[in-house]
């Protein structure tokens, strides 16, 4: 399935937020890593959601340290 499908996109972003790893998130969502990066380049909203997922991952990591 493509990242245009809302469920696939949600799965990718949730996995990215949890892991901070694009390769893992793509695998978990059932899409190729290259497809994820291509989708990010083409769609600004998806790029913003991607950035937000990584920001949230970083916040969680920093919080768990303290």
N, CA, C and O atoms as CSV, one atom per row, in Angstrom:
chain,resi,resn,atom,element,x,y,z
A,1,UNK,N,N,0.828,-1.192,0.000
A,1,UNK,CA,C,0.000,0.000,0.000
A,1,UNK,C,C,0.867,1.249,0.000
A,1,UNK,O,O,2.002,1.242,0.477
A,2,UNK,N,N,0.326,2.281,-0.527
A,2,UNK,CA,C,1.070,3.538,-0.626
A,2,UNK,C,C,0.858,4.399,0.615
A,2,UNK,O,O,-0.117,4.239,1.350
A,3,UNK,N,N,1.774,5.289,0.819
A,3,UNK,CA,C,1.676,6.207,1.948
A,3,UNK,C,C,0.521,7.195,1.785
A,3,UNK,O,O,0.194,7.923,2.722
A,4,UNK,N,N,-0.092,7.226,0.618
A,4,UNK,CA,C,-1.265,8.082,0.427
A,4,UNK,C,C,-2.455,7.541,1.200
A,4,UNK,O,O,-3.375,8.284,1.540
A,5,UNK,N,N,-2.433,6.234,1.476
A,5,UNK,CA,C,-3.517,5.619,2.236
A,5,UNK,C,C,-3.379,6.039,3.700
A,5,UNK,O,O,-2.320,5.841,4.295
A,6,UNK,N,N,-4.429,6.614,4.290
A,6,UNK,CA,C,-4.326,7.145,5.657
A,6,UNK,C,C,-3.832,6.138,6.695
A,6,UNK,O,O,-3.032,6.497,7.560
A,7,UNK,N,N,-4.284,4.904,6.630
A,7,UNK,CA,C,-3.868,3.894,7.619
A,7,UNK,C,C,-2.375,3.597,7.511
A,7,UNK,O,O,-1.699,3.423,8.525
A,8,UNK,N,N,-1.868,3.539,6.300
A,8,UNK,CA,C,-0.441,3.273,6.086
A,8,UNK,C,C,0.386,4.443,6.594
A,8,UNK,O,O,1.404,4.262,7.262
A,9,UNK,N,N,-0.067,5.634,6.268
A,9,UNK,CA,C,0.633,6.840,6.728
A,9,UNK,C,C,0.648,6.902,8.258
A,9,UNK,O,O,1.681,7.204,8.856
A,10,UNK,N,N,-0.489,6.620,8.889
A,10,UNK,CA,C,-0.579,6.630,10.352
A,10,UNK,C,C,0.376,5.602,10.962
A,10,UNK,O,O,1.053,5.881,11.952
A,11,UNK,N,N,0.420,4.428,10.368
A,11,UNK,CA,C,1.320,3.384,10.865
A,11,UNK,C,C,2.778,3.802,10.751
A,11,UNK,O,O,3.563,3.608,11.679
A,12,UNK,N,N,3.131,4.374,9.612
A,12,UNK,CA,C,4.497,4.832,9.396
A,12,UNK,C,C,4.873,5.887,10.424
A,12,UNK,O,O,5.924,5.793,11.059
A,13,UNK,N,N,4.020,6.890,10.591
A,13,UNK,CA,C,4.327,7.986,11.500
A,13,UNK,C,C,4.376,7.520,12.959
A,13,UNK,O,O,5.209,7.994,13.731
A,14,UNK,N,N,3.496,6.603,13.335
A,14,UNK,CA,C,3.510,6.069,14.704
A,14,UNK,C,C,4.803,5.293,14.962
A,14,UNK,O,O,5.418,5.431,16.019
A,15,UNK,N,N,5.205,4.484,13.991
A,15,UNK,CA,C,6.446,3.723,14.138
A,15,UNK,C,C,7.661,4.643,14.153
A,15,UNK,O,O,8.626,4.391,14.875
A,16,UNK,N,N,7.616,5.698,13.366
A,16,UNK,CA,C,8.708,6.667,13.336
A,16,UNK,C,C,8.802,7.389,14.682
A,16,UNK,O,O,9.900,7.632,15.184
A,17,UNK,N,N,7.658,7.727,15.257
A,17,UNK,CA,C,7.650,8.398,16.553
A,17,UNK,C,C,8.216,7.474,17.644
A,17,UNK,O,O,8.951,7.924,18.522
A,18,UNK,N,N,7.875,6.212,17.582
A,18,UNK,CA,C,8.350,5.266,18.587
A,18,UNK,C,C,9.831,4.935,18.435
A,18,UNK,O,O,10.561,4.851,19.422
A,19,UNK,N,N,10.262,4.751,17.205
A,19,UNK,CA,C,11.620,4.247,16.978
A,19,UNK,C,C,12.638,5.319,16.611
A,19,UNK,O,O,13.819,5.201,16.940
A,20,UNK,N,N,12.179,6.363,15.928
A,20,UNK,CA,C,13.107,7.361,15.418
A,20,UNK,C,C,13.894,6.861,14.213
A,20,UNK,O,O,14.869,7.485,13.793
A,21,UNK,N,N,13.461,5.726,13.659
A,21,UNK,CA,C,14.195,5.075,12.564
A,21,UNK,C,C,13.302,4.940,11.331
A,21,UNK,O,O,12.278,4.258,11.369
A,22,UNK,N,N,13.697,5.590,10.247
A,22,UNK,CA,C,12.908,5.563,9.017
A,22,UNK,C,C,12.835,4.151,8.447
A,22,UNK,O,O,11.779,3.731,7.974
A,23,UNK,N,N,13.921,3.429,8.485
A,23,UNK,CA,C,13.940,2.066,7.940
A,23,UNK,C,C,12.935,1.182,8.676
A,23,UNK,O,O,12.171,0.448,8.050
A,24,UNK,N,N,12.942,1.257,9.999
A,24,UNK,CA,C,11.999,0.465,10.797
A,24,UNK,C,C,10.564,0.898,10.506
A,24,UNK,O,O,9.691,0.056,10.299
A,25,UNK,N,N,10.320,2.205,10.489
A,25,UNK,CA,C,8.974,2.718,10.266
A,25,UNK,C,C,8.438,2.291,8.901
A,25,UNK,O,O,7.274,1.909,8.780
A,26,UNK,N,N,9.271,2.355,7.893
A,26,UNK,CA,C,8.859,1.940,6.547
A,26,UNK,C,C,8.532,0.454,6.528
A,26,UNK,O,O,7.526,0.042,5.951
A,27,UNK,N,N,9.375,-0.342,7.152
A,27,UNK,CA,C,9.132,-1.783,7.208
A,27,UNK,C,C,7.815,-2.066,7.927
A,27,UNK,O,O,7.006,-2.864,7.453
A,28,UNK,N,N,7.602,-1.427,9.047
A,28,UNK,CA,C,6.398,-1.630,9.851
A,28,UNK,C,C,5.138,-1.237,9.074
A,28,UNK,O,O,4.095,-1.875,9.211
A,29,UNK,N,N,5.242,-0.190,8.262
A,29,UNK,CA,C,4.085,0.275,7.485
A,29,UNK,C,C,3.911,-0.499,6.182
A,29,UNK,O,O,2.886,-0.375,5.511
A,30,UNK,N,N,4.913,-1.294,5.829
A,30,UNK,CA,C,4.815,-2.095,4.609
A,30,UNK,C,C,5.138,-1.335,3.340
A,30,UNK,O,O,4.617,-1.648,2.270
A,31,UNK,N,N,6.005,-0.326,3.460
A,31,UNK,CA,C,6.425,0.428,2.282
A,31,UNK,C,C,7.951,0.435,2.210
A,31,UNK,O,O,8.634,0.197,3.206
A,32,UNK,N,N,8.457,0.705,1.046
A,32,UNK,CA,C,9.906,0.795,0.873
A,32,UNK,C,C,10.410,2.098,1.487
A,32,UNK,O,O,9.725,3.120,1.453
A,33,UNK,N,N,11.589,2.046,2.035
A,33,UNK,CA,C,12.219,3.237,2.619
A,33,UNK,C,C,12.320,4.358,1.576
A,33,UNK,O,O,12.063,5.524,1.873
A,34,UNK,N,N,12.692,3.986,0.368
A,34,UNK,CA,C,12.816,4.953,-0.722
A,34,UNK,C,C,11.467,5.611,-1.022
A,34,UNK,O,O,11.410,6.804,-1.320
A,35,UNK,N,N,10.393,4.840,-0.944
A,35,UNK,CA,C,9.053,5.379,-1.157
A,35,UNK,C,C,8.724,6.423,-0.100
A,35,UNK,O,O,8.138,7.461,-0.407
A,36,UNK,N,N,9.101,6.148,1.148
A,36,UNK,CA,C,8.844,7.098,2.233
A,36,UNK,C,C,9.569,8.417,1.971
A,36,UNK,O,O,8.981,9.490,2.114
A,37,UNK,N,N,10.832,8.339,1.592
A,37,UNK,CA,C,11.591,9.562,1.314
A,37,UNK,C,C,11.028,10.305,0.099
A,37,UNK,O,O,10.982,11.535,0.091
A,38,UNK,N,N,10.606,9.574,-0.908
A,38,UNK,CA,C,10.024,10.201,-2.093
A,38,UNK,C,C,8.719,10.916,-1.732
A,38,UNK,O,O,8.458,12.025,-2.197
A,39,UNK,N,N,7.915,10.271,-0.907
A,39,UNK,CA,C,6.654,10.862,-0.464
A,39,UNK,C,C,6.930,12.130,0.350
A,39,UNK,O,O,6.219,13.127,0.225
A,40,UNK,N,N,7.955,12.078,1.170
A,40,UNK,CA,C,8.342,13.246,1.974
A,40,UNK,C,C,8.725,14.428,1.071
A,40,UNK,O,O,8.363,15.572,1.348
A,41,UNK,N,N,9.447,14.143,0.007
A,41,UNK,CA,C,9.863,15.197,-0.917
A,41,UNK,C,C,8.681,15.820,-1.656
A,41,UNK,O,O,8.691,17.014,-1.956
A,42,UNK,N,N,7.677,15.020,-1.943
A,42,UNK,CA,C,6.558,15.484,-2.763
A,42,UNK,C,C,5.448,16.171,-1.982
A,42,UNK,O,O,4.747,17.026,-2.524
A,43,UNK,N,N,5.282,15.809,-0.723
A,43,UNK,CA,C,4.131,16.294,0.039
A,43,UNK,C,C,4.583,17.014,1.305
A,43,UNK,O,O,5.111,16.407,2.236
A,44,UNK,N,N,4.357,18.330,1.311
A,44,UNK,CA,C,4.810,19.152,2.447
A,44,UNK,C,C,4.135,18.772,3.753
A,44,UNK,O,O,4.773,18.779,4.805
A,45,UNK,N,N,2.852,18.441,3.698
A,45,UNK,CA,C,2.140,18.067,4.919
A,45,UNK,C,C,2.752,16.798,5.523
A,45,UNK,O,O,2.952,16.712,6.735
A,46,UNK,N,N,3.042,15.834,4.679
A,46,UNK,CA,C,3.663,14.602,5.169
A,46,UNK,C,C,5.042,14.896,5.741
A,46,UNK,O,O,5.419,14.324,6.764
A,47,UNK,N,N,5.792,15.770,5.106
A,47,UNK,CA,C,7.118,16.146,5.623
A,47,UNK,C,C,6.988,16.791,7.001
A,47,UNK,O,O,7.805,16.535,7.886
A,48,UNK,N,N,5.973,17.619,7.184
A,48,UNK,CA,C,5.750,18.257,8.487
A,48,UNK,C,C,5.361,17.219,9.539
A,48,UNK,O,O,5.810,17.291,10.683
A,49,UNK,N,N,4.524,16.254,9.147
A,49,UNK,CA,C,4.130,15.185,10.088
A,49,UNK,C,C,5.340,14.325,10.448
A,49,UNK,O,O,5.483,13.898,11.594
A,50,UNK,N,N,6.198,14.075,9.479
A,50,UNK,CA,C,7.431,13.308,9.683
A,50,UNK,C,C,8.308,14.023,10.706
A,50,UNK,O,O,8.781,13.416,11.668
A,51,UNK,N,N,8.520,15.326,10.485
A,51,UNK,CA,C,9.341,16.123,11.399
A,51,UNK,C,C,8.756,16.130,12.807
A,51,UNK,O,O,9.487,16.029,13.793
A,52,UNK,N,N,7.430,16.250,12.892
A,52,UNK,CA,C,6.766,16.250,14.203
A,52,UNK,C,C,6.946,14.902,14.904
A,52,UNK,O,O,7.147,14.856,16.117
A,53,UNK,N,N,6.875,13.815,14.151
A,53,UNK,CA,C,7.069,12.480,14.732
A,53,UNK,C,C,8.485,12.338,15.275
A,53,UNK,O,O,8.681,11.790,16.360
A,54,UNK,N,N,9.470,12.825,14.536
A,54,UNK,CA,C,10.855,12.751,15.012
A,54,UNK,C,C,11.087,13.665,16.209
A,54,UNK,O,O,11.832,13.315,17.124
A,55,UNK,N,N,10.452,14.836,16.206
A,55,UNK,CA,C,10.550,15.742,17.355
A,55,UNK,C,C,9.974,15.082,18.601
A,55,UNK,O,O,10.560,15.162,19.680
A,56,UNK,N,N,8.828,14.433,18.449
A,56,UNK,CA,C,8.196,13.754,19.580
A,56,UNK,C,C,9.074,12.597,20.072
A,56,UNK,O,O,9.199,12.374,21.276
A,57,UNK,N,N,9.667,11.879,19.146
A,57,UNK,CA,C,10.579,10.798,19.531
A,57,UNK,C,C,11.735,11.351,20.364
A,57,UNK,O,O,12.094,10.789,21.399
A,58,UNK,N,N,12.300,12.437,19.906
A,58,UNK,CA,C,13.427,13.042,20.611
A,58,UNK,C,C,13.009,13.503,22.015
A,58,UNK,O,O,13.748,13.304,22.980
A,59,UNK,N,N,11.827,14.116,22.125
A,59,UNK,CA,C,11.323,14.550,23.438
A,59,UNK,C,C,11.173,13.362,24.377
A,59,UNK,O,O,11.553,13.431,25.546
A,60,UNK,N,N,10.618,12.272,23.859
A,60,UNK,CA,C,10.432,11.076,24.686
A,60,UNK,C,C,11.763,10.499,25.139
A,60,UNK,O,O,11.910,10.071,26.283
A,61,UNK,N,N,12.721,10.492,24.237
A,61,UNK,CA,C,14.040,9.973,24.578
A,61,UNK,C,C,14.694,10.833,25.657
A,61,UNK,O,O,15.274,10.308,26.608
A,62,UNK,N,N,14.602,12.122,25.511
A,62,UNK,CA,C,15.207,13.026,26.508
A,62,UNK,C,C,14.498,12.922,27.845
A,62,UNK,O,O,15.142,12.961,28.893
A,63,UNK,N,N,13.188,12.791,27.821
A,63,UNK,CA,C,12.420,12.667,29.058
A,63,UNK,C,C,12.746,11.367,29.775
A,63,UNK,O,O,12.818,11.332,31.003
A,64,UNK,N,N,12.942,10.304,29.015
A,64,UNK,CA,C,13.211,9.009,29.656
A,64,UNK,C,C,14.609,8.985,30.304
A,64,UNK,O,O,14.853,8.194,31.216
A,65,UNK,N,N,15.501,9.829,29.844
A,65,UNK,CA,C,16.837,9.914,30.423
A,65,UNK,C,C,16.766,10.569,31.794
A,65,UNK,O,O,17.473,10.165,32.717
A,66,UNK,N,N,15.918,11.573,31.927
A,66,UNK,CA,C,15.804,12.304,33.182
A,66,UNK,C,C,14.731,11.676,34.002
A,66,UNK,O,O,14.457,12.132,35.112
